[in-house]
Amino acid sequence: MKHLSRFLVASLLILFVGSVNAQDANNPWAISVGANAVDFYPVGDETSLAGIGGESDKLFDEYFNVEDHWNMVPSVSYINVSRYIGDGFVAGISGSLNRIDQIGDRSPRNDLQYYAVDGDVQYSLKNLLNSGWLDPYITVGAGYTWLESETTGGNLGFGTANGGLGVRFWFSDNFNLGLKSGYKHAFEDDGRKLFQHAASVGIAFGGKDTDGDGIFDKDDACPEVAGLEVFNGCPDSDGDGIEDSKDACPNVAGVPEFDGCADSDGDGIPDPKDACPTVAGVAALGGCPDADGDGIKDADDNCPNEAGPRANNGCPYQDKDGDGVLDKDDNCPDEVGTVANNGCPEVPEVSVEVLNELNVQFKSVLFDYNKASIRTESYATLDNVAAIMNEYTNTSFLIEGHTDSRGRDAYNLNLSNERAASVRAYLIGKGISSDRLKSQGFGETRPVASNNTAAGRQENRRVELSILDQ
């Protein structure tokens, strides 16, 4: 455990630094000092300098075997200087020194000197984690390493490509403890692959006052605009006691009630939201007046002092016949009607009694023998039927023709069709709409009495009315 003890002691020896501020745009510079450890073992390569082995052929093998593989010195052996360059990126350069008494799983004859200078770019994940104290990061870069030769005693130099992970713990606004572990890949054939670990403490500094208002940027909520101390460095341009960032009208003095804006007409609506800022109005109309209260501002209302709908430009609709149905909805605007009938007078429905009465009258309608022509003595009856039908203008009728069973079926069917059509034509001539009348013959298929007697056959020779479904 002696190597781990050295590493921890070296880290604790430097915990004396004060605090400034976390490394960011306000304090871009940072210096970290600490201790480093070098490990040649878990690099995944069996070959080494001058044919001397000691590495594992498995990457990360015994990665935390501090006692057997780590090389450390009990003093400050690592320093880093870095600068924040924006968007979470930090560029830096570091130097480290060490004494190598363990190369992988073997010990050289004498301790070897180790020096390295490395440059890297780090990307902080602190903002992604939304953390104020935990600051993990990834790092990539390159460097140059010198390692004393076991055979010649000279220091061999070789370039490296570096990559690793680290984390900083911010204990105050300025002070952090950092841990870092990285891999160095040697470019030259006589170089050595290795892992280097570091523990350090750091401070961030370089605070400035960009806007010259006497408040450092790190404490200035508005670092690029001169402001007042009472507002943490932010301005109050209109002097109304409300800082500009919270003032909806930063250049016009107002009141807190309206977020720093004025209300010139006193209608309770601040001027920027008031479409009529000099005339008191209502909020629903953006601060404009509505004298008749119909929901249309006076400027757009053709009848500003008389309530009316928007569809009629703010003027009321007329009801000339006074039946409670506005003219725009009244199918009979000059005739008193009902709401249920769209402003027109109600038309009665044909009752069973009325239909029976019509059919009683139809029984007296006579035709010439074996013809469809109506006898003149039946005209008065049909005229009376037409008059009744005109009282029920919403009803449509089917005129049915029927015969008795004498004669051929086809002849009877044709005769019944023609007689029903003759009645329909007569009623149309008396003013009944053709759309309300249909005719159809049924021949001898629908007897209402026996065809075996003269009286029965007389009843079967008939014209009837029925009501058509609308």
GINORRA-V635492 format. One record per run of one state. SS is the DSSP state (a for helix, b for strand, c for the rest). FROM is the first residue (numbers start at 1). TO is the last residue. If there is no record, write none. Layout:
# GINORRA-V635492
{{SS;FROM;TO} {SS;FROM;TO}}
This chain:
# GINORRA-V635492
{{c;1;1} {a;2;12} {c;13;28} {b;29;39} {c;40;42} {b;43;43} {c;44;48} {a;49;51} {c;52;58} {b;59;59} {c;60;65} {a;66;69} {c;70;70} {b;71;71} {c;72;77} {b;78;86} {c;87;88} {b;89;100} {c;101;102} {b;103;103} {c;104;105} {b;106;106} {c;107;111} {b;112;124} {c;125;125} {a;126;129} {c;130;133} {b;134;148} {c;149;154} {b;155;170} {c;171;174} {b;175;186} {c;187;193} {b;194;205} {c;206;216} {a;217;219} {c;220;227} {b;228;228} {a;229;231} {c;232;233} {b;234;234} {c;235;243} {a;244;246} {c;247;254} {b;255;255} {a;256;258} {c;259;260} {b;261;261} {c;262;270} {a;271;273} {c;274;281} {b;282;282} {a;283;285} {c;286;287} {b;288;288} {c;289;297} {a;298;300} {c;301;309} {a;310;312} {c;313;326} {a;327;329} {c;330;351} {a;352;362} {c;363;366} {b;367;367} {c;368;373} {b;374;374} {c;375;375} {a;376;389} {c;390;396} {b;397;402} {c;403;408} {a;409;429} {c;430;433} {a;434;436} {b;437;441} {c;442;453} {a;454;460} {c;461;461} {b;462;467} {c;468;470}}
